[in-house]
């Protein structure tokens, strides 16, 4: 019987859940190659989940078991567009699934957004998570006052990491170089700003409560901004959020080293400054027929840094159809075009939690298995890459990187793992060297 060969581009939860679904759902032999541009798997589980949320990061253990399933291979350090094309993949596999997620932040679209000191929360998250695309010297945290635009879980993570002491993060996998910079942080005051009311914020109750328990920061709200006229129509989750936010408005500052103010009904209209960020001009808002409108009442918050955290968006892949309006690959139940499929945020947009990707991946796998024809592929990716002088990072190489990170943690007396910084360090740990100008 001919084996079905499938390539999955992207090794985050969506990609690995898709690999699992293909193996479990198929009644016939199937081989799945999970291709990743980084030397390491797990995507946002490794480089997006906050380092102090160890229970969520434990999902990596589940993903590991999938990569160790017979018939599934991890091939890291190889990139679509740089090392191979869509046509290459279609010649080497019977079907291809794109699972590259949503890798960049949305912009505010206000004057001054490009000033030095105006940064993306995605870059900050990548920095403290040790992503190899963001060097450890990318942030110095010499700003005393910071404004974070956005009131979702990413914004909560960002302000929590900024508000904590380096010692509180010492037991996590934060790179040592990043931890040193967090220890030298000059941040004293943080403002987290949302353009709607507290009942519209995208926090989860657990994360919101965790924010209120910070030992190193006074966490406060303003009574008029967290008032909600009628809680009855709201969900239990939202009522819980509002109750927590209201309770913070009754707090008296305890003179902790840092202060976090959570603000609502304000939208940025301009980031102020000449040569770098000096403040943010905000307009008071209200709802009109369900839409946010300005009231003409303005407020300026002085700031040395502004961080936008208003959502992620996917980027187009070379040779893959893409809708710039929805920032997704157009698809029907995961099918994008002949022999090409999509799963995860690239399929549906940046919605849901990590676990949402599992059912999403299962749908795509069902669609693929119902119509894929084994034996369509005429070549082998291993041969194609070898002819180009490329050698992917294997799963065994990844285990060597992970072992080196465990050894580093032991030498520093810092928890279970401490991330290696940069591709060279990771590739050196598995006996490889980064190739000049290459994906690894």
C-alpha positions as CSV (number, residue, x, y, z in Angstrom):
1,X,0.0,0.0,0.0
2,X,1.3,3.5,-1.0
3,X,2.0,5.8,2.0
4,X,0.5,9.2,2.1
5,X,3.2,11.9,2.5
6,X,2.2,15.2,4.1
7,X,4.3,18.3,4.9
8,X,3.3,20.7,7.6
9,X,4.9,24.1,7.5
10,X,5.1,25.4,11.1
11,X,5.7,23.5,14.4
12,X,3.6,25.4,16.8
13,X,0.5,23.9,18.4
14,X,-1.6,24.1,15.2
15,X,1.1,22.3,13.2
16,X,1.7,19.6,15.7
17,X,-2.0,19.0,16.5
18,X,-2.5,18.6,12.7
19,X,0.3,16.0,12.6
20,X,-1.4,14.2,15.5
21,X,-4.8,14.3,13.8
22,X,-3.5,13.0,10.5
23,X,-1.8,10.0,12.2
24,X,-4.9,9.2,14.3
25,X,-7.6,9.7,11.7
26,X,-5.9,7.9,8.8
27,X,-6.8,4.3,8.3
28,X,-3.9,3.9,5.8
29,X,-0.1,4.6,6.2
30,X,0.8,8.2,6.5
31,X,4.2,10.0,7.0
32,X,4.2,13.6,8.3
33,X,7.2,16.0,8.1
34,X,6.8,19.0,10.4
35,X,9.0,21.8,8.8
36,X,10.1,24.8,10.9
37,X,12.2,27.8,10.1
38,X,13.6,27.9,13.7
39,X,15.9,25.3,15.1
40,X,13.3,24.6,17.8
41,X,9.7,23.3,17.8
42,X,6.6,24.4,19.7
43,X,6.0,27.9,18.3
44,X,4.1,30.2,20.7
45,X,4.3,27.6,23.5
46,X,8.1,28.2,23.6
47,X,8.2,31.8,22.4
48,X,4.8,33.3,23.3
49,X,3.6,31.9,26.6
50,X,4.9,34.0,29.5
51,X,7.9,32.4,31.3
52,X,6.2,32.5,34.7
53,X,3.2,30.6,33.4
54,X,4.8,27.2,33.7
55,X,1.5,25.3,33.8
56,X,0.6,26.5,30.3
57,X,4.2,25.8,29.0
58,X,3.8,22.2,30.2
59,X,1.7,21.7,27.0
60,X,5.1,21.2,25.4
61,X,5.2,17.8,27.0
62,X,2.1,16.8,25.0
63,X,3.5,18.2,21.8
64,X,6.7,16.3,22.4
65,X,4.9,13.0,22.4
66,X,3.4,13.8,19.0
67,X,6.8,14.5,17.5
68,X,7.9,11.2,18.9
69,X,5.1,9.3,17.2
70,X,6.2,6.9,14.5
71,X,5.7,8.4,11.1
72,X,6.2,12.0,12.3
73,X,9.5,13.9,11.7
74,X,10.7,17.3,12.9
75,X,12.9,19.2,10.4
76,X,14.0,22.5,11.8
77,X,16.1,25.4,10.5
78,X,14.5,25.3,7.0
79,X,12.3,28.0,5.6
80,X,9.6,28.3,3.0
81,X,10.7,30.9,0.4
82,X,14.3,30.8,1.5
83,X,15.2,27.1,1.2
84,X,12.4,25.7,-0.8
85,X,9.3,26.8,-2.7
86,X,5.6,25.8,-2.7
87,X,6.3,23.9,-6.0
88,X,9.2,22.1,-4.3
89,X,6.9,21.0,-1.5
90,X,4.2,19.8,-3.9
91,X,6.8,17.8,-5.8
92,X,7.9,16.1,-2.6
93,X,4.6,15.6,-0.8
94,X,1.1,14.5,-1.6
95,X,-0.4,17.4,0.4
96,X,0.9,20.4,2.3
97,X,-0.6,22.1,5.4
98,X,0.4,25.7,6.3
99,X,0.4,26.4,10.0
100,X,2.6,29.4,10.5
101,X,0.3,31.3,12.9
102,X,0.1,35.1,13.3
103,X,3.6,36.4,13.7
104,X,3.4,40.2,13.7
105,X,1.4,42.8,15.6
106,X,-1.3,45.1,14.4
107,X,-0.5,48.8,14.2
108,X,-2.4,51.6,15.9
109,X,-2.5,53.9,12.8
110,X,-1.8,57.1,14.7
111,X,0.8,59.8,14.2
112,X,4.1,59.2,16.0
113,X,3.8,55.5,16.0
114,X,7.2,55.1,14.3
115,X,9.1,57.2,16.9
116,X,12.0,55.5,18.7
117,X,10.5,54.2,22.0
118,X,7.3,53.1,20.3
119,X,7.4,49.3,20.1
120,X,5.4,46.2,19.5
121,X,4.3,44.0,22.3
122,X,5.1,41.0,20.1
123,X,8.8,42.1,20.0
124,X,8.9,42.5,23.8
125,X,7.3,39.1,24.3
126,X,9.8,37.5,21.8
127,X,12.6,39.3,23.7
128,X,11.8,38.0,27.2
129,X,11.0,34.6,25.7
130,X,14.4,34.3,24.1
131,X,13.2,34.2,20.4
132,X,16.3,34.1,18.1
133,X,14.9,36.8,15.9
134,X,15.1,39.3,18.7
135,X,18.6,39.9,20.2
136,X,19.0,40.1,24.0
137,X,20.1,43.8,23.7
138,X,16.9,44.8,21.9
139,X,15.4,46.3,25.1
140,X,17.2,48.2,27.8
141,X,14.1,49.2,30.0
142,X,15.6,52.6,30.8
143,X,12.2,54.2,30.5
144,X,10.7,55.2,33.8
145,X,7.1,55.5,32.5
146,X,5.5,53.1,30.1
147,X,2.1,53.1,28.3
148,X,0.8,49.7,27.1
149,X,-2.0,50.1,24.6
150,X,-4.4,47.1,24.8
151,X,-6.2,45.2,27.5
152,X,-5.9,41.5,26.4
153,X,-3.9,38.7,27.9
154,X,-0.8,39.6,26.0
155,X,-0.9,43.1,27.5
156,X,-1.4,41.5,30.9
157,X,1.6,39.3,30.4
158,X,3.7,42.3,29.2
159,X,2.9,44.5,32.2
160,X,3.3,41.6,34.7
161,X,6.8,40.9,33.4
162,X,7.7,44.6,33.6
163,X,6.2,44.9,37.1
164,X,8.0,41.9,38.6
165,X,11.5,41.8,40.0
166,X,14.2,39.8,38.2
167,X,14.4,37.6,41.3
168,X,10.8,36.6,40.8
169,X,11.7,35.4,37.4
170,X,14.9,33.7,38.3
171,X,13.3,30.2,38.4
172,X,11.9,30.5,34.9
173,X,13.5,29.9,31.5
174,X,14.1,33.6,30.7
175,X,17.6,33.9,29.1
176,X,20.3,35.0,31.5
177,X,21.1,38.0,29.3
178,X,17.5,39.1,29.4
179,X,17.2,38.6,33.2
180,X,20.2,40.9,33.7
181,X,18.4,43.6,31.8
182,X,15.2,43.1,33.7
183,X,17.2,43.4,36.9
184,X,18.5,46.8,35.7
185,X,15.0,48.0,34.7
186,X,14.2,51.7,35.6
187,X,10.5,51.3,35.0
188,X,8.5,52.9,37.9
189,X,5.0,53.5,36.4
190,X,3.0,51.5,33.9
191,X,-0.3,52.5,32.3
192,X,-2.4,49.8,30.6
193,X,-5.0,51.5,28.4
194,X,-8.1,50.2,26.7
195,X,-10.4,52.1,24.3
196,X,-13.6,50.3,25.6
197,X,-14.9,49.7,29.1
198,X,-13.9,47.0,31.6
199,X,-16.8,44.7,30.5
200,X,-15.2,44.6,27.0
201,X,-11.7,43.7,28.0
202,X,-10.3,40.3,26.8
203,X,-8.7,39.3,30.1
204,X,-9.2,35.8,31.5
205,X,-10.2,36.1,35.1
206,X,-7.3,33.9,36.3
207,X,-4.7,36.2,34.7
208,X,-6.4,39.3,35.9
209,X,-6.4,38.1,39.5
210,X,-2.8,37.2,39.2
211,X,-2.0,40.8,38.1
212,X,-3.6,42.1,41.3
213,X,-1.4,39.9,43.4
214,X,1.9,41.5,42.3
215,X,4.3,42.0,45.2
216,X,6.4,44.6,43.5
217,X,3.7,47.0,42.2
218,X,0.6,48.8,43.4
219,X,-2.2,47.9,40.9
220,X,-5.0,50.5,40.7
221,X,-8.0,51.5,38.6
222,X,-10.2,54.7,38.6
223,X,-13.8,54.3,39.9
224,X,-15.4,56.2,37.1
225,X,-13.6,54.1,34.4
226,X,-14.6,50.7,35.9
227,X,-18.2,51.6,36.7
228,X,-20.7,49.3,34.8
229,X,-24.4,50.3,35.0
230,X,-25.9,46.8,34.6
231,X,-23.9,43.6,35.3
232,X,-26.9,41.2,34.8
233,X,-26.6,40.7,31.0
234,X,-22.9,39.9,31.3
235,X,-21.3,36.5,31.4
236,X,-20.0,35.1,34.7
237,X,-16.4,35.5,33.4
238,X,-17.0,39.2,32.5
239,X,-18.8,39.9,35.8
240,X,-15.8,38.4,37.6
241,X,-13.4,40.7,35.7
242,X,-15.5,43.8,36.5
243,X,-15.6,42.8,40.2
244,X,-11.8,42.5,40.3
245,X,-11.3,45.8,38.5
246,X,-13.7,47.6,40.8
247,X,-12.0,46.2,43.9
248,X,-8.7,47.7,42.6
249,X,-10.3,51.2,42.5
250,X,-10.8,51.0,46.3
251,X,-7.1,50.2,47.0
252,X,-4.8,52.6,48.6
253,X,-1.2,52.7,47.2
254,X,1.3,50.9,49.5
255,X,4.3,52.6,48.1
256,X,5.6,49.6,46.3
257,X,8.6,50.2,43.9
258,X,6.3,50.2,40.8
259,X,2.8,51.4,40.1
260,X,0.4,49.9,37.5
261,X,-2.7,51.9,36.5
262,X,-5.3,50.0,34.4
263,X,-7.3,52.5,32.4
264,X,-10.5,52.3,30.3
265,X,-12.5,54.4,27.8
266,X,-9.3,56.0,26.3
267,X,-8.0,55.7,22.8
268,X,-4.6,56.9,21.5
269,X,-4.8,59.6,18.9
270,X,-1.1,60.6,18.8
271,X,2.3,59.4,20.2
272,X,4.1,62.6,21.2
273,X,7.8,63.4,20.8
274,X,10.4,64.9,18.6
275,X,13.4,62.5,18.4
276,X,11.8,59.8,20.5
277,X,8.6,59.0,22.5
278,X,7.7,61.6,25.1
279,X,4.1,60.8,25.8
280,X,0.7,59.7,24.5
281,X,-2.3,61.8,23.7
282,X,-5.5,60.0,24.5
283,X,-9.2,60.8,23.8
284,X,-11.9,59.8,26.2
285,X,-14.4,57.5,24.4
286,X,-18.0,56.2,24.7
287,X,-20.1,53.7,22.9
288,X,-22.6,54.9,20.3
289,X,-24.7,52.2,18.6
290,X,-22.1,49.7,19.7
291,X,-19.2,51.6,18.2
292,X,-16.5,53.4,20.0
293,X,-16.6,57.2,19.3
294,X,-14.5,60.0,20.7
295,X,-15.9,62.6,23.1
296,X,-13.5,65.4,22.4
297,X,-12.1,65.2,25.9
298,X,-8.3,64.6,25.8
299,X,-5.6,63.5,28.2
300,X,-1.9,63.3,27.9
301,X,0.2,60.7,29.7
302,X,3.9,61.3,29.8
303,X,5.9,58.2,28.8
304,X,9.3,57.2,27.6
305,X,8.0,54.0,26.0
306,X,4.8,53.1,24.3
307,X,4.0,49.4,23.6
308,X,1.1,48.5,21.3
309,X,-0.7,45.2,22.2
310,X,-3.8,45.4,20.0
311,X,-3.6,42.0,18.4
312,X,-1.6,39.7,16.1
313,X,-1.9,39.2,12.4
314,X,-0.6,36.6,10.0
315,X,1.7,37.4,7.1
316,X,1.5,36.1,3.5
317,X,3.7,33.1,2.7
318,X,5.6,33.1,-0.6
319,X,3.5,31.4,-3.3
320,X,0.5,30.8,-1.0
321,X,-2.9,32.6,-1.6
322,X,-3.6,35.3,1.1
323,X,-6.5,37.6,1.9
324,X,-5.1,40.9,3.2
325,X,-8.5,41.9,4.5
326,X,-8.9,39.0,6.9
327,X,-5.1,38.3,7.1
328,X,-5.8,34.6,6.5
329,X,-5.4,32.1,3.8
330,X,-8.8,31.7,2.1
331,X,-10.1,28.2,2.7
332,X,-13.1,25.9,3.1
333,X,-12.9,23.6,6.1
334,X,-9.1,23.9,5.9
335,X,-8.7,23.4,2.1
336,X,-7.0,26.4,0.4
337,X,-6.5,24.9,-3.1
338,X,-5.6,21.6,-4.7
339,X,-3.3,19.6,-2.3
340,X,-2.8,22.7,-0.1
341,X,-4.4,23.2,3.3
342,X,-4.2,25.5,6.3
343,X,-4.8,25.3,10.1
344,X,-4.5,27.5,13.1
345,X,-4.5,31.3,13.2
346,X,-3.4,31.4,9.5
347,X,-6.7,29.6,8.8
348,X,-9.2,31.4,11.1
349,X,-7.4,34.5,12.4
350,X,-5.8,35.1,15.9
351,X,-8.7,33.8,18.0
352,X,-9.1,31.2,20.7
353,X,-6.6,29.7,23.1
354,X,-3.9,27.1,22.5
355,X,-6.4,24.2,22.8
356,X,-8.7,25.7,20.2
357,X,-6.1,24.7,17.6
358,X,-6.8,21.0,18.3
359,X,-10.4,20.9,17.0
360,X,-9.3,23.3,14.2
361,X,-6.5,20.9,13.2
362,X,-8.9,17.9,13.3
363,X,-11.2,19.6,10.8
364,X,-8.3,20.3,8.4
365,X,-7.1,16.7,8.8
366,X,-10.5,15.3,7.9
367,X,-10.7,17.5,4.8
368,X,-7.3,16.4,3.7
369,X,-7.7,12.7,4.3
370,X,-11.0,12.7,2.5
371,X,-9.4,13.7,-0.8
372,X,-5.6,13.3,-0.7
373,X,-4.1,10.8,-3.2
374,X,-1.1,8.9,-2.0
375,X,1.8,8.6,-4.5
376,X,1.3,12.0,-6.1
377,X,4.8,13.2,-4.9
378,X,7.7,12.4,-7.3
379,X,10.7,13.6,-5.2
380,X,12.1,13.7,-1.7
381,X,12.7,16.8,0.3
382,X,15.8,15.2,1.9
383,X,17.4,14.9,-1.5
384,X,16.3,18.4,-2.6
385,X,17.8,20.0,0.5
386,X,21.0,17.9,0.3
387,X,21.5,19.0,-3.3
388,X,21.3,22.6,-2.0
389,X,23.8,21.9,0.8
390,X,21.2,22.2,3.5
391,X,20.9,19.9,6.5
392,X,17.8,20.3,8.6
393,X,17.8,20.3,12.4
394,X,16.5,16.9,13.5
395,X,14.4,16.0,16.5
396,X,17.6,14.5,18.1
397,X,19.4,17.8,17.5
398,X,16.5,19.5,19.3
399,X,16.9,17.2,22.3
400,X,20.5,18.1,22.4
401,X,19.6,21.8,22.5
402,X,17.1,21.1,25.3
403,X,19.7,19.2,27.2
404,X,22.1,22.1,26.9
405,X,19.4,24.4,28.3
406,X,18.8,22.1,31.2
407,X,22.6,22.0,31.9
408,X,22.8,25.8,31.7
409,X,20.0,26.1,34.3
410,X,21.8,23.7,36.6
411,X,25.0,25.7,36.3
412,X,23.2,28.9,37.1
413,X,21.0,27.3,39.8
414,X,17.9,28.6,37.9
415,X,15.1,26.2,37.6
416,X,14.6,23.4,35.0
417,X,15.7,25.2,31.8
418,X,17.3,28.5,30.8
419,X,17.0,29.3,27.1
420,X,20.0,29.6,24.9
421,X,20.1,32.9,23.1
422,X,20.5,33.0,19.3
423,X,20.8,30.4,16.5
424,X,24.5,30.0,16.9
425,X,24.2,29.0,20.5
426,X,21.4,26.5,19.8
427,X,23.1,25.0,16.8
428,X,26.4,24.8,18.6
429,X,24.7,22.8,21.3
430,X,23.8,20.1,18.8
431,X,27.2,20.2,17.0
432,X,26.2,22.5,14.2
433,X,27.2,25.9,12.9
434,X,24.8,28.5,11.6
435,X,25.1,28.8,7.9
436,X,25.8,32.4,6.6
437,X,22.6,34.0,5.4
438,X,20.6,30.8,5.9
439,X,17.5,30.0,7.9
440,X,19.4,28.3,10.6
